[in-house]
Amino acid sequence: MKVLWIAPFLPYDKVDHAGGKVLNYYINSLCDKSAFDVRFIGFSKPAEYKHFTLDKKIQCYIGFYHDHGIKKIARNCYDLYSLKCPLDKNGNITTSYLKLCILRQLKKLKKSGYVPDVIILEWTQVIVFVNDIKKIYSTSKIVGIEEDVSIQAYLRKYENAKGIIHKVVTKMRYNNITKTECEALNACDLVILNNEKDMAILRKLNMRTNTKLWASYYDRIDVQRTSNSKKNILFFGDMSRPENSEPAKWLIDEVYPLVKDLGIELVILGGNPSEELKSKATDTIHVTGFVKDIEPYLSSSLCLVAPLVLGAGIKIKVLTCMAAGIPVCTNDVGIEGIPAEDGKHYLHCKDKEEYASAIKRLFEDERLAGDIADNACKLMDEKFNYKKTGEEFAEWLIELAR
């Protein structure tokens, strides 16, 4: 079976964002099956391309997001409307340049005689091009994979917007992406989601396409606890994203002062921290930047504290810590899509006082911390078995192409 997989990013083993990890696992899982002839269209910044190895296994067509010089200026000018104008029908979630490159490559492939049985579109950024793609390959079945439902993320941006102008602009973008995302998903032959909550959101918005659920991939890290363990509060993620940097600053400013007297330290882990975030580091607040191996930080952690307010879908950092036996303190956004029970699998928190109280409970009650860690590990084994859904994914494609 011929499968053409299209994504706006690259899959590789050390990719540092959650969606990239999911893509990397499932595309490699499919490539390893002899029944599938997989090709890949993806995009990368030039510096990132050195990590990419999938082209040693399958035929790949890679475009580049040039991040300096004349090519960057030209691309930014070409994308000005699609990225900045609130009237853009796609809610500024994708770019004209990306669309141009994808359609150009598809036309080349068709001219060469290549016709895929199935085309997989991963992330909303490319799913919204589904009708243009169907004009080129009208007989191919289309699969849309939503890493998270963009409608939910845009709603949270609107709800957290400051000022009248920002409110108006984010509301326009939310309205536009709601219409476009639903129409695009309805134009697919199969939609794959990460969790039941996303499915419920889309059903309420009249998505009619056949839908399947798979388990998000997350790093299974063997954590070695020591006698000096459980002394740090941990938060991690790509700090170039406001979804991570803003909670990190709030954690430093609002929560940590309430628990500092316990003698525990705060570790903010992740690449691309801003100068503002780095300036908050002290003897007991550590802003590490990028690290190759997070296991030592997990092994010395009392808990993950994730006071998230933006983003949508399952948070891979939460899955990673639950599977590693690290107790998690988080809110509705952090636990979204995970069928976890407060007090059994994690501790639910709403404000700084509740986060501080949860941290103190885990610090003072080793049995509670151990029970939550054990229960969360069992939940991950039961509900997030990505090896099982990797096999099911292949079966879904075979059935779709019949």
N, C-alpha and C positions, 0 to 999 in steps of 0.2 A: 504493500500500500504506500502510495506517495503522499507524504505529509509536508506541507510548507508551514513553518512556524515563524511568525512575525512578532517582534517585540521592540520597544523603544530603547531597551538597554541590553547589556551583554550578560550572559550567564557564565560564571567561572567559580572555581572552588573557594576563593577567598573574598568573594563579593561581600560588601559590608552593609547592604541594605536588605531588609526582610524579603521584599518581593523578588529580588535577584536570587536569593537562596532558594525560594520556591521554584522559580523558573529553572535554575540550574539542576535541581534534583529531578524534576519531572521530564525535562527534555533529554537528560542523560539516560534516565530510566527507559524512555521510549527508543532512543538511539541504540540501546543495548539489545533490543529485540529484533531478531532477523526478519520478522514479517513487515518491518517498517523501513521505508527509504525516506529519511528525514532530511530536509534542507532548512536553513535558517537565514532570515533577514533580521539584522540587528544594528544597533547604533552605539557609538562609543566616543568618548573624548580620546584624543590621541594618546595621552599618558596612560589611560586605562587599558588600552588594547594589548599591552605587553602581558597582561594576566590571562588573556583569552586563549584557550586551547581546544575549544570545540571544533575549530576548523581542521584539526588533525584527525577528526573522526568522521565528519560529514561535510558536505558542500555548504559554505557560508558566504553570505553577501553582506559586507559590513560598510555602513556609512559612518561618517565622523561629524561630531559636533565640535567644530573648531573653536577653541576658547581664547584665541588671540589673533591679532593681525587683521589683514584685509578681509579674509574669509569670515571671521567672526562679525566684523562690521556689516558685511553684505548679508549674512544670515539674519542678524538682528533687524536690519532694515526690512528684509523680506517678511519677517515674522512680527513686525510691529503691531499690526491689527490683531492677529490671532493671539498674541500674548498680552496685549494691553487694553484693547478696546472692550469695554463691558458689554457691547452689543454683539460681540462674537457669539455665534450660535453654539459653540462648543464650551462656552464658559471659560475661555482662555486656558483650558486644560491641556491643549496640544498645540502644534505649530503647523503653519503652512509648509515650512521646509520639510518637516517629517513626512507630511502627506505627499509632497512632490517627489521625495526620494523613494518612498515605498511604491507609488504608482509607476514611477519610471522603471524601477527594477522589475516589477511584475510584467510590464509590457515587454521588456527585454526577454524575460523568461518565456513568455507566451510566444514571442516571435521565434525563439529557438526550438519550439515544439514541446516545451515542458508544460504539462497540465496536472496539477495535484488533485488527488482524490479529496483531501481535506486540507483546509487552510485554518490554522490556529492563530487567533489574534489575542495577544496577551496585554493586559492593561487597558484601561479606558482610553488612553491616549491614541491607541490604534483601532480599538473597537469602533470608535465613532466614524472610521473611514469605511465601514463595512459595505455600504451601498456603492461606493466608488469601486471597491475591490470586486464586487459582484458583477459590475459592468465589464470587467476584464475576464474574470473566470466565473461565468454564469452557471456552470455545471458542478463546480466544486462545493462540497459541504463546508459550512463555516462554523467554527467553534470560537466562542468568546469566553476568555478566562478573566474574571474580575479578581484582582488581588484584594481589592476592597471596593465597596460601592462608593463612587465619587460623590454621588448625591449626598450621602451622609457626611462626608468630609466637608463639602461646601456648606451644608446646613450649619455645621459647627463653626465654620469661619464667619458666617453671617451672625450667628448668635453671640460670638465673642468679638465682633467688630466694634471699634471705638469711634465715635463721632458720626454725625449725620451722613456725610459724604461717603465715608467708608461703609456704613450700613447700606446705603442705597446701591453702591457698586457691588458689594458682595451679594445683595439680594438679587440683583440682575443676573449675576453669574450663576447663582443657585437656580434661578428659574430656567435659565438657558440649558444648564447641564442636566437638569431634571428631565426636560423634554427630549434632549438629544440622546442622553444615555439610555433612556427607556426605548426610544425608537430604534436605536442601534442594536440593543439586545434582542428586541423582537424580530429584527432582520436576520439574526443568527439562527442556525439550525440546532445548536446546542450551546447552553451556557453553563460554565463551571464556576462554582462559588466556594468560599472557604468555610462558611458557617451558615447555620439556619437563620440567624438574625438577618443577614443580608438577603436571604431568600424571602423572608417575610416582608422586608422593606420593599423589595421589587414587586412582589405579588400585590401589595397594596397600591402600587403605582401601575398596575395592569400589565405587568410583564407576562407574556403568554408562552414564551419559548420553553421547550423541554430543558429541565435544569438538573444538574447533578452536583453533589457535594464531595469535595476531596479534603484530605487533611493537609494543613499547612506544614511545610517542611520547617524544621527548626534544628539547631545544633544540639545533639545529645552529648553533653559534656560530663565526663566522669570526674566528679569533684572529690578530692581527698581532704576531708576535714582533719584538722590538727587540734591539739589541746589549746591552742591560742585562737581557735576559730570564733566566729560569731561576734566580732568586735566592730565591724564596719556596716554602715548603711550604704547601699549601692544603688546607683541609677546609671543606665547606659543607653547609648544610641548615637546616631550621627548628629553631632551638635551644629551642623550647618542648617539643619531643619528646625524651624520654630516649634514643631511638634515635640521636639526634645529639649531644645535650648531654653524655652520659656519655663517648662516644669523644673528644669535643673536650677534655674535662678530662683524660682519660688521655693524650692526645697531648701536651698542655701539660706535664703533670707527669712523665710517664715517658719519652717519646721525645725531645722537643725538647732536654732537657738533654744528650743523647748526641750531638747534631749541631750544637749552637749554635756550637761553635768553628769550624765551616766558614764562618761569616759570613752564613749564610742566616737569613731571618726566617720566622715562622709566622703565617699569616693564617687566622683562624676567621671564616667568612663566614656570615651568616644572621640572620634576624629573631628577636626575642624572647629574646635571651640573658639568663640569670639574673644577679642581682647577684653571685653566687659566681663565675660564669664571667667577667663583666666585671672583677671584681677581680683576675683573673689576668693582665690586660693589662700589658705593659711596653713599653720602647722597641723591642723586637724581637718581641713577641707582640701581634698586633693582633686585637681582637675588634670587628668592624665594625658588628654589627647588620645590619638590612636595607639592601640596596643595590639600586638600580633596574637597574644594568647590571653583570654580572659579568665582561664581556670584559676590562676592564683588569686584573682580578685573575688571570684565566686567562693572559693574555699575559705576565705577570711571574712565572709559576709554574714552578718546577722540576718539580713533580709534585703530584698529588692523593694524600694519605695518608688512607685510610679504614679505621680499625681498628674495624669494626662488630661488635656482638655481639647486637643485638636486631633485630626486624623480620623480614620474609620477602619473597621474590620479588626481581625485578630492581631494582637500585638505579639510579635515573635519573641520579644525580650521576656514577656510574661511566660510564654510556653517554655522557653529555654531554662528559666529559673525554676519553674515548677518541676520540670523533668530532672533538673539537677539537685532537687531537694533543698532549694532555697526558698524560705517563706516569702510570700508576696503580699504587700500592702498596696492596694490600688482602689480605683473608683469605677464608676459605670463605664467610662471610656476605656480604661485599662483592661477590664475583664470582658469587654464586649466580644460576643461570639464564643465564649468559653463557658460550658455548662458547669460552672463551679459554684459551690455553696459557701456563703460567708461563715467564717468560724470553723469550717471543716477543711476547705481547700485553700483558702486565703483569708485575709482580713480586709473587710470593706471600709473605706474611709471617704469622708466627704469634705472635711476642712482640716486646717492645720492642727487643731486640737485633737481630732480623731486620728490623724497620722501619728502625732506624738504619742498618744495613748497606745496605739497599736505597737509602735516600736518599743515602748516601755514594757508592754505585756510580753512580747517575744524575748526581750532582754532578761526579764525577771522570771519567766516561766519556761524552762527548758523543755519540759514535757509538752506544753502547748506548741512550741516551735517544732518539736519533733513530730507530733501528730499531724500538724498541718503539712509539713514537708512530705511525710509518708503518704498521706491521702492525695496530695497533689500529684505525686509520682504515679500513683495507681490510676488517677484520672487521665494522665497523659498516655499511659499504655492502653487504656480502654478506648478513649475517644479520639486520639490523634495519632493513629497508626498509618503514617504516610507510606510505608512499604506496601501495606494492603491496598490502599487506594491507588498506588502507582500501578499495580497489576490491573485493577479495575478500570483505570483510565485507558489502558490499551484496549480493553474489551469494549469500552464505550465507542472508541473511534472505529473499530471494526464493524460494530453494529450500525453506526451512523452511515458508513460508506456503502452498506449493502443496497 
